[in-house]
Amino acid sequence: MSAPPGAPGAVSAVAGVGAVVVSYNSGPYLRVCLASLASAGVERVVVADNGSTDGSAAVASEAGASWLPTGSN
């Protein structure tokens, strides 16, 4: 029998969940998106970027996300 949600020992609804976020010059939106994923307990985030020039890489790095440059948009 498992613990009820929120009880000590309960498994989070997003345990083991990762996310891939596709980005192109979306720095301000990316910051909000990554913060939301982190607050939801998502364990690993990869930002696949299509050649952003707006500092999105720094935003991803600050949030602890992995950065995957895919080339131009």
Buried (B, 14 or more C-beta within 10 A) or exposed (E): EEEEEEEEEEEEEEEEBEBEBEBBBBBEEBBEBBEEBBEEEBEEBBBBBBEBEBBBBEBBEEBEBEBBEEEEE
